[in-house]
């Protein structure tokens, strides 16, 4: 049985997720988050122990939504690495998915600036996508699948960075 606080918490998570996707992590101080969730900052802290938990839950929700959206747009059978890379590049850089990619870039930027929280969250999300990639790849062996998944992740991340700085033409040439 789902209790009222659990239902309310789930609703708050959905609202916070939509807010962060629209406004980014830089707009995620406690009062604006509470306003987006339709509650007070005190009540927000009733449902979450602190801001770190809020951001962690929101980023987990964003990742889950992204994986679902990618899954809906990719093949149901494993694919060779180059074919999957082309397919993913076409999917991940769609306008509908760009808010998710912007959040990922913010996480990476904060991690690069030395924030241990965002580094840990980024590593968790990155390793999750690495594992997802392994399941999507058609490779000759498990060892090759590990290599292909790493190359896929590095390639897609590089393309994401290039898109973010306006080098879509370079991405197009790489495909």
PADOLO-325959 format. One line per 3 residues: number of its first residue (from 1); their letters; for each residue x negated, y negated, z negated of C-alpha. Coordinates in Angstrom, 1 decimal. Example, Ala and Ser with C-alpha at 12.3 -4.5 7.8 and 13.67 -1.06 7.14 Angstrom:
2
1 = as = -12.3 4.5 -7.8 | -13.7 1.1 -7.1
END
This chain:
175
1 = xxx = 0.0 0.0 0.0 | -1.3 -3.4 1.0 | -0.9 -5.9 -1.9
4 = xxx = 0.0 -9.6 -1.4 | -3.6 -10.8 -2.3 | -5.0 -8.4 0.3
7 = xxx = -2.5 -9.7 3.0 | -3.3 -13.3 2.1 | -7.1 -12.6 2.2
10 = xxx = -6.7 -11.0 5.6 | -4.7 -14.0 6.8 | -7.4 -16.3 5.5
13 = xxx = -10.1 -14.4 7.2 | -8.3 -14.7 10.5 | -7.9 -18.4 10.1
16 = xxx = -11.5 -18.9 9.1 | -12.7 -16.8 12.0 | -10.7 -18.9 14.5
19 = xxx = -12.0 -22.1 12.8 | -15.7 -21.0 13.0 | -15.3 -19.9 16.6
22 = xxx = -13.8 -23.3 17.5 | -16.1 -25.5 15.4 | -19.2 -23.5 14.8
25 = xxx = -21.2 -22.7 11.7 | -22.4 -26.3 11.3 | -18.8 -27.2 10.3
28 = xxx = -18.5 -24.5 7.7 | -18.9 -26.3 4.4 | -16.4 -25.2 1.8
31 = xxx = -13.8 -28.0 2.0 | -13.3 -27.8 5.8 | -13.2 -24.0 5.6
34 = xxx = -10.5 -24.2 2.9 | -8.5 -26.7 5.0 | -8.7 -24.4 8.0
37 = xxx = -7.5 -21.5 5.9 | -4.6 -23.6 4.6 | -5.7 -23.5 1.0
40 = xxx = -7.9 -25.3 -1.5 | -11.6 -24.7 -2.0 | -10.8 -23.3 -5.4
43 = xxx = -8.3 -20.8 -4.0 | -10.8 -19.9 -1.3 | -13.3 -18.9 -4.0
46 = xxx = -10.5 -16.9 -5.7 | -10.5 -14.6 -2.6 | -14.3 -14.7 -2.0
49 = xxx = -17.1 -14.8 -4.6 | -19.0 -17.6 -2.8 | -19.6 -19.3 0.5
52 = xxx = -22.1 -16.5 1.6 | -19.4 -13.9 1.3 | -17.1 -16.1 3.3
55 = xxx = -19.6 -16.5 6.1 | -20.6 -12.8 6.0 | -16.9 -11.7 6.3
58 = xxx = -16.3 -14.2 9.1 | -19.3 -13.1 11.1 | -18.4 -9.5 10.6
61 = xxx = -14.9 -10.3 12.0 | -16.4 -12.2 14.9 | -18.7 -9.3 15.7
64 = xxx = -15.8 -6.8 15.5 | -13.7 -9.0 17.9 | -16.6 -9.3 20.3
67 = xxx = -17.3 -5.6 20.4 | -13.6 -5.0 21.1 | -13.5 -7.6 23.9
70 = xxx = -16.7 -6.1 25.4 | -15.3 -2.6 25.1 | -12.2 -3.6 26.9
73 = xxx = -14.3 -4.9 29.8 | -17.0 -2.3 30.2 | -16.9 1.3 31.6
76 = xxx = -15.5 4.1 29.6 | -18.4 6.4 30.6 | -22.1 5.8 29.8
79 = xxx = -24.0 3.9 32.5 | -27.6 3.6 33.6 | -29.4 0.6 31.9
82 = xxx = -29.6 -1.7 35.0 | -25.9 -1.2 35.8 | -24.9 -1.8 32.2
85 = xxx = -27.0 -4.9 32.0 | -25.4 -6.3 35.1 | -21.9 -5.5 33.7
88 = xxx = -22.6 -6.9 30.3 | -24.2 -10.1 31.8 | -21.0 -10.6 33.8
91 = xxx = -18.8 -10.1 30.7 | -20.8 -11.8 27.9 | -21.1 -15.1 29.8
94 = xxx = -17.4 -15.4 30.6 | -15.9 -18.6 29.3 | -13.6 -16.6 27.0
97 = xxx = -16.6 -15.1 25.3 | -18.8 -18.1 25.1 | -17.6 -19.2 21.6
100 = xxx = -18.9 -15.8 20.3 | -22.2 -16.4 22.1 | -22.5 -19.9 20.6
103 = xxx = -22.0 -18.5 17.1 | -24.7 -15.9 17.8 | -27.1 -18.6 18.9
106 = xxx = -26.4 -20.6 15.7 | -27.1 -17.5 13.6 | -30.4 -17.0 15.5
109 = xxx = -31.3 -20.6 15.1 | -30.7 -20.7 11.4 | -32.7 -17.4 11.1
112 = xxx = -35.6 -18.9 13.1 | -35.6 -21.9 10.7 | -36.4 -19.5 7.9
115 = xxx = -32.9 -19.0 6.3 | -33.1 -15.6 4.7 | -29.3 -15.2 4.6
118 = xxx = -28.9 -15.8 8.4 | -32.0 -13.6 9.1 | -30.4 -10.7 7.2
121 = xxx = -27.0 -11.2 8.8 | -28.6 -11.6 12.3 | -30.6 -8.5 11.9
124 = xxx = -27.5 -6.5 10.8 | -25.5 -7.8 13.8 | -28.4 -7.3 16.2
127 = xxx = -28.9 -3.7 15.1 | -25.2 -3.1 15.4 | -25.3 -4.2 19.0
130 = xxx = -28.4 -2.1 19.6 | -26.5 1.0 18.4 | -23.5 0.0 20.4
133 = xxx = -25.8 -0.2 23.5 | -27.2 3.2 22.9 | -23.7 4.7 23.0
136 = xxx = -23.0 3.0 26.3 | -26.2 4.1 28.0 | -26.8 7.0 30.3
139 = xxx = -30.4 8.1 29.8 | -32.5 11.1 30.4 | -33.3 11.7 26.7
142 = xxx = -32.7 10.3 23.3 | -36.1 8.7 23.3 | -35.4 7.0 26.7
145 = xxx = -32.0 5.9 25.4 | -33.8 4.1 22.5 | -36.1 2.4 25.0
148 = xxx = -33.3 1.5 27.3 | -31.1 0.1 24.5 | -34.0 -2.1 23.3
151 = xxx = -34.7 -3.3 26.9 | -31.0 -4.0 27.3 | -30.8 -6.1 24.1
154 = xxx = -33.9 -8.0 24.9 | -32.7 -8.7 28.4 | -29.2 -9.8 27.4
157 = xxx = -30.6 -12.0 24.5 | -33.0 -13.7 26.9 | -30.2 -14.3 29.4
160 = xxx = -28.1 -15.8 26.6 | -30.8 -18.2 25.6 | -31.3 -19.2 29.3
163 = xxx = -27.6 -19.8 29.7 | -27.6 -22.0 26.6 | -30.2 -24.3 28.1
166 = xxx = -28.6 -24.5 31.5 | -30.7 -21.9 33.4 | -27.8 -19.9 34.8
169 = xxx = -29.5 -19.8 38.2 | -32.5 -18.0 36.7 | -30.0 -15.4 35.2
172 = xxx = -28.4 -15.0 38.6 | -31.7 -14.3 40.2 | -32.6 -11.8 37.5
175 = x = -29.5 -9.7 38.2
END
